[in-house]
Amino acid sequence: MFQFLQKNTTINFILLPIVVILLWGTNLLNPQFVSHYYDTNPMVLYKPLMAIQNWNALAGQIVSLVILLINVIIIIRVNSVTRLIENKSMFFIFLFIFLSASLQDYKQLNPMQPALTFLMIGVQLLFNMYKNEHELKKIFEAGFCFAIASLFYAPAIYFAILIFIGLGMFVPFYWRQWLSALVGLLLPFILVLSIAFCFDNFMLQVTTFYENVMAVNAPPFTKLFPIAFSVFLALLFIRSVIYVYLGGTRKVSTRKYYTLLLFFLMLVLALYIFVPHVTYDFLFFGGISVSVFIANFMINMRSKFWQEVLFVLILAFTVLVQIFPEMELSAL
């Protein structure tokens, strides 16, 4: 099954929407929406999407799937440019979709989806900085994209740290680039606050951003199968990281790209663990790094038997998460 699925064939492009329909079918047939803090007090760019959701639940779900499709296209584009996964394969796309359906909160319309769109564009622009020692435009655009992401989902502003990590990795220190990145980060906020000031909404925008960043921490996450799936993926991810840095990836540029993705995931985990106001929905952003690392490892495994075993386990966990989404750890 894995050997068939990983091939970059026309059949897989037909299979991809079928998988999406199967995973999101319940949401389409019976749209349900569980409101969270970012829905009751939406950020300025998320407000129009919430207006669609409030108008019609099915329309909101369709918008969510459209954004998922856009994210898939961007991931394919990033991989085709950077060759993170050298073998032509669709598996990393399927894995990303599986992870995007791992919680009901991720499957319904939410601000993390469009925020991820701009974060991925920003990450690709950071990749393009490799050895571009005096490039200013791309790093400005990267900062701009990261700021736009936070205008959908305020906690995404924490990822601004990644811009300066990427600069330190890809090019020697050049103060104009750091300044350009900072201007790119600040410009969207200046524009939004300037417009808000003209319409007497300045303090409303400031308060909205503050309340979204400093949201009350959610209660401990205790869902059985999502946690079990996460533990399994964590172990597989660690093995995938070892593969990359112990000879699996020899090109210097590609290893730097993987390192930035690793920092991306480490930042997600660190913020979730150590920042009280970052809730479990923030883990949604880790799906990109996890998908790429694990797919790269599994595709390059020599043992077809273990490829199939790991794929069956991933598929089984995906199905269990869909069937028993609310089962608690206490049920054991």
N, C-alpha and C positions, 0 to 999 in steps of 0.2 A: 504493500500500500504506500509506504513512504517513498519507495523508488519511483512510483508513478506520480505521486503528488509533487515531488520536488522538481520534476522536469518542467521546463518553460515551454509548454505546449498550448495549443489552442483549446484543448479540452479543459485545461486548468483555468483558463480565462472564463470558460462557461461555468465551471464548478464553483468559482469564487462567489458569484452572486447567489448561487444556490445555498452555499454555506451561510452567507449573511442572512438570507431569508429564513433558514432553519433556526439560526441563533436569535434573530430578532422577530420571528414570526408571531410569538405571543404578544409582543409589544405592538405589532401592527394590527393584529386582529382585535385586541382589547387594550388599547392604549391606556396606561396608567402612569401617573406622575407623582412621585414623592418629593415634596418641596424641601429644600435645604436653605441654609442661611444665604447662599449666593443667589438663590431664586427669589427670596422675599425682599432682598435688598441688592438688586443686580448692579453690576458695574456698567459704565456708560455704553460700552459696545455690546454688552450682553443683553441690554434692555430690548432692542428690536427683536432678538430671538425669543425672549420671554414673551413679548407681545404676540408673536405667532403661536407660541405654546398656549397662552391664555385664550387666544381666539379659537384654536382647534387643537386638541390633543394629538390627533393623527398627523396633522400638518407639522406639529413640533417634532414628532418622531421621524417624519420624512426628512425634515431639515437635519436632524441628527445623523441620519444615514448618508445624506449628501456630504456632510462634513467628513464623515468616516471615509467616503470615497475619495474626497480631496486629499485627505491624509495618506491614504494608500498610494495615490498617484505621486505625491511628494516623496514618499519613502522609496518608491521605485526609481524616481528621478535621482535622488541622492545616491542610491546604490549604483545606478548606471554611470554616474559621473565619477564617483570615488572608488568603485570596485571594492567595496568592503567585503562582499561575498563574490569571489572571482568566478565560481561555477554558476552558470545560468540556472536559476532556481526560483520557484514561487513559494517555497516553504516559509521563508521569513515573513511573507505577507499573510499567509494563513495563520502563522503563529501570532502575529500582531493582532489579527482579527479575533482569535481565540481569547487573547488577553483583554481585548477591548470589550468582550462580552462576559468577563469573569464576575462582574457585579452588576446588579440591576441599576445602581446609581450611574454606572458608566454607559449603560445601554440607552437610558433616556437622555433627552436633551440636557446638556450641562455645559458650563463655560470652559471646562478643561479641554473639550474637543477643539473649539476654534483657537484656544490658547496654544494647544499643541501644534496646530497648523503653522502659526507664526514662529513658534520655538524651533520647529524643524527647518523652516526657511532660514532662520537666524543661524542655526548650527551649520547648514550647508554653506552659508556665507563665511562662517568661521573656517570651515574646511578650505575654502578658496583663498584664505589668507596665507596658506602654507608657502613660504619662501617669497611672498609678495611684500618685501621689506618696507616699501614706501606707499603701499596701497591705502587710501583713505576712504574711498567711496564704499567699498564692501563692508568695512568695519563700522562705518556710520550706519549703513543699512541694517547690519546685524543688530546694533544697539536699538535702532528704530523698531525692528521686528520684536525684540524681546520686550520693549515697552508696550507695544500694541498688544502682545499676549497678556500683559498684566492689566490692560484695560478691559479684557474679557474676564480674567480670573486673577484677582489682585495678588494672591501669594506667588504667582509666576514671576513677580519682581525679584524674588530671591535668585532666580537663574541669571540675573545680571552678573553675578560673580563669575559665571562660566565664560563670559566674554573676555575678561581679563586673564583667566586661566588659559584660554585659547590663544590669546596674543602672546603670552609668555612661552607657550609651547611652540608656536608656528613661526614666529619672527623675532629677531633681536629687538630689544627695547627701543622704541621710537616715540617720543612724547606726543607727536602730532596724532599718531594712531590712537593712543589712549584718550587724548582729548576728543578726537572724532567719535570714538565709541561713547564717551560720556555725553556729548552733544546729541548723538542719536538716541540715547536713552532718555534724555530730558525733554527733547522736542515734543513728543506726543503729549506729555503731561502739561507742558506749557500751552500747547494749542487747546487742549481740553479745558484747562482752567481759565484760559483767556476767554474762550467762548462762554463758559459758565459765568464768568464775571460779568460779561455783557448782558446776560439774561438773569442776573441776580441769583445765580445758583452756585456761586463759588463755594460757600461753606457746605452746601449739600454734597458736592462732589468730593470735597476733602473728607467729610464725615463718612460717606459711602466707602471710600477707599480704606479709611482707617478701620471701619467696622468689618470689612471683608478680610483685611489682613489680620486683625486681632479677634477673629471669630472665636466663640467659645469652643473649646476642644470637645470633640465628640466622645461619647463613652467608649470604653475598650471594645475593639472589634472581636467578636466571638463566634463568627460563622465557621462551621466545621470545615466544609469542603474548600472554600476559598483559602482558608489558612493552610490546609493540607496541600493544596495546589501550590501555594506560595513557597512552602518549605521544599517541596520537590523541585520547583524551578530554581530556588536558591542554590541547592546542591548542584544542579545541572549547570547553572550559571557559573559557579566557582570552577567547575571542571572546564567550562568553555573559556574562561579567562586564562587558565593555566595553558590551555592549548594555544591561544593567541601569542602568549609571551614566551613559550618554550619551543618556538620554531614553526608554529602553524602559519604565521604571517611574517614574511621576510622583508617586504618592502617597508622602508623607513616611514614613508608618508602614510601608508595604510595603518601601521602600528600607532602612529600619532593620532590618526582619526579614531581608532579604537580606544586610545587612552582618553580622548576627550569624551567619548561616549561613556567610558567607565567613570570619569569624574561626574558626568551628568547623573548617572545612577547613584553614585555615592552621595551626591548633593541631595537627591530626593530622599534617600534613606536617613541621612544625617538630620535633615530638617524635620522629617516625620518623627524621629526618635527624640531629638533634643529641643525642638521648638514647640512649646505647649499649644500654640495657636494653630499649628498645622495639623489638619485632620487626615484621616485615612484616604480621602478622595485624592490627596496629593500623590499617592502611589501610582495613580493612573499614568503619570509621565514616565515612570520607569519601564513601561512596556516597550518603548523603542529600543533602548539599550539591551534589554533582556532578549527581545526577538532577534536582533542582529547577532549578538554573541552566540546564543544557543543554536541558531540556524547555521551559522558558519561552522560551528563544531560538529553538528550532526551531519551536515552535508559532506564534510571531509572525513568522517569516520571510515576506517577501513572495513570494519565488521558490519555487513548488511543486517546481520541478526540483531545486533544491539541498536542499529538505526530503527528497525521495526519495533523493537521492544519499547524504546523511549518514545517513539511516536504514538504507539498504542496507549501508553501511560498518559501522555499529554491529552490525547483524544478522550480517554476515559475520565480524566479529571474535568475536562471541559464539559462533558455530558453531565457528570454528577453535579457540577456547579449550577447547571441549568435546571436540573430536576429537583435538587434539594437546596435551593439558595438560602433558605432561612434556618436550616438545621444548626443548632447550637452545639458548641463543644461539650456542654453539660449532658448532651444526649448520649455520650459514650458511656 
